[in-house]
Amino acid sequence: MEANERIIVALDFDDRETALSLVDKLGDLATRYKVGYRLLTSVGFEVLDELVQRGKWVFCDMKLHDIPATVAGAVRNLAARRVGSISLHVSGGSNMLKAAVQSIQNFAHRPQLWGVTVLTSLDDVSVQNELLVSVSAQDLAIHLARIASFCGCDGVVASGNEIERIKESCGEDFIVVVPGVRPSWTEQHDQKRVVTPSEAIKRGADFLVIGRAVTEAGDPVSAFLQIAEEIASVTK
């Protein structure tokens, strides 16, 4: 896989024009995009269709979390739009995850299902004092990754700190998608458990979700290329 194909650009915008303008600027350089609540609640699900029609691989970051039947239905509906992957919270439980996996078994175009473990905006203090989970954020993420793997998910979304342990527990083919990736030349913003692109790739990440480092850059093309070069430097 080429370095640029490992970057998923997060289209965290409030309007269609700004989002698609960035897609136009990046052109053939960027092949994968993340679309989440922010853009979907502003412009609707048709933006998924538009990106697919442009030949883009779309990560629909819905972080689904509901009763099994509801999540299964949502996954089927999104799969019909031919997105590349869909996220759902592992904390929804094994019955929910299994229902989601089963709901698209017979689809000719089957999107990958990625389980969200622990949000990168949470740290040990948040996990233990607010969620009342007695283990560390990392241990919780590993536990949730194992559940996702057992239930048939294709991979998980997890911080760069957990990559090696997830691969050891779930296998090298189990996909690890890393958000909270911050090149050394950008700000950390509201993320707490962050890594640089090269660190994430060295540890075994399959895909990196990159948002503000590209989308808020004065020159998004230059920023994207700089990140791709950093990835390529550790994968040669």
N, C-alpha and C positions, 0 to 999 in steps of 0.2 A: 504494500500500500504506500502510495506517495505521501510525503509529509503534509501537503495541503489537504489531503483527504482525511487526515486525522483531526482536523480542526472543524468543530461545529460552531458556527457563528450564531450567537444568541441575538435574535431580532426582538430585543426588549424595547419596543417603541409603542407609542400611543396612536399612531395613524399609519394607514396603508402606504401613503406616498413616501414617507420617510423610510419605512422599512424596505420598500421595493427600490427606492433610489440607491440604498446601500447595496442591494443585490446587483443592481445594474453596474455600480461602480466596481464591485469586485469581479464581475463577469465570470469567466471560466475558472478563475483562481479558486474561488470557494464553491465547493460542491454540496456541502452539508450545512443545514440551518436548523436552529432550534426555534420553535414557536411555542410560547407559553401563554399563561393567563392574560398577561398585560396586553399583548397584541390581539388575542382572540376576543377578549371582552370589549375591545374597542372597535374592531372591524369585522368580526365574525369569522366563521370557519372557512369561508370561501378563499381566504388567503392561503390556506393549505393547498387547495386545488390549484391556485395560481402558481405557487412555487413548484408543485409537482409537474404542471404543464411546462414550466421552464426547464425541466430536467433536473431539478434539485432533489436531494435526498433530505426528507424532513423528519426531524425529531420532534414529535408532538409532546411537549412537556406538560402534560395535564396533571401529573402527580395524583392519579385517581385514588380515592380512598372512600369506600362506601360498602354497603352490603354486597355480597357476591353477585347477585342477579343484576344489580344496577351497574356495577363495574363491567361485567361481562357484556352487557348491552352497549355500553359506551365504547368498549374496545372494538366490538364488531362494527359499530358505526364509523369509527375512525379508520379501521382497516379498509373499509370500503372506499375511503378517500385515497388509498394507496400511499399512506405515509410510511416512512422507513422504520420508525420506532415510536413507542408509546411508553411513558413512564407511569408507574403506579407505586404507592407507598407500601413497602413490605409490612409496615406496622398494621396494615389492614387485615393481616392474618393469612394463614395458609389456604383456607377455604376460598377467600377472595382471589388469591393469586391463581389457584388451580382453576377456578371458574373462568378467569380471564384467559389463561392458556388454552383451555378446552374450547372456548368460544370461537377461536380462529383456526382450529386444527385443520379444517377442510377448506380454508381460503387459498385460492391459487396464489394470491399475493398476500403473504403473511408477514406483517411487520414484526420486528423484534420487540420483546417486552423487557423493559429495564426497570428493576426495582429500586426505588429510592431508599437508601439506608438511613443515614443521619445527615441532616442539612449542614452544609459547610458554614452556616452562620451560627451554629451551635458548638459549644465547647464542653469540657467536662463539667464545669460549674452549672451550665444550663441543663445538661442531661441529668445531673445528680440532684441539683437543688430545685429545679422547676418541674422536670418530668418525673422526678423521684425514682430514677433508675440507678441502682447502686453501683453499676460498673462504669468504666470510662467510655467516652464517646467512641473510641476506637474499638473496644471490645464489643460494644453494642452493634457497631457497623458490621463487624465480622459475623456476629450471630445472625443478624438480619440477612446478610449475604448468603449464608448457608441455607436459610429458609427459602430464599428466592431460588437458589439453585435446585434445591430439593423439589420445589413446586413446578419446575420446568421453565422458569424465566431464562432469557438469553444472557442476561448480565445485570449489573447494578450500577447505580450512580453513587459514587462514594468519594470522599476526599483523597488527596494524594497520599495521605499518611497511612492509608489502609491497603494500598494496592498489593503489596507483596503478600500480606497475610490472606487476602481474599483469593489471590491466585493459588496460594498453597492449599487453601481449604477447599476451593471450588474447581480448580483445574485451570490450566493455561488457556483453554479455549473459552472460558467463561469471561464475557466482556466486562471490562471495568471502564466506566465513563467518568471523567474527573471534571467537576465544575470548580469554581474557586481558584482557577488558574490565573496567576498574576505574573506577567513578565517583570523582571527586576526593575524595569524603567517605568512602571506604573504604580498607582496607589493601591492599597489593600481594600479600601472602601469598607463595606459592612461585613466582609468575610473574615472569619477567625481562623479557619484551618486551611491555609493556602499553600500552594507550591508554584514553582516556576514551570514553564513548559518543558524544559530539558529535564528537570527533576522528575516530573510526572512520567515522562517517556522512559527514562532510565529505570524507574521502578516497575514499569510494565503496563502503564496505561494504554488502552486501545484508542480512545478518543478523548479529546480535550474540548470542553465547552468554554469558548472565549466570548465575552461580551464587551464590556466597556473599554478594554484595551484596544479593541478594533473600532467599535461603534462610536466611541467618543474621541477617537484620534483625529488630529487635524488632517492627516492623510491616511485614511483607512487602508488603502492598497499597500502603502509602505509598511504600515503596522502589521498587516496580515503577512506580507512577505518576510518581515523580520522574524515573526513567530515561526513561520514555516521553515526558515533557514535554521533557526535554533533547534527545531525538531530534527531536521535533516542532519544536523551536526552530530547528533547522538545516535542516529540510526544507521549510519554508514558502516 
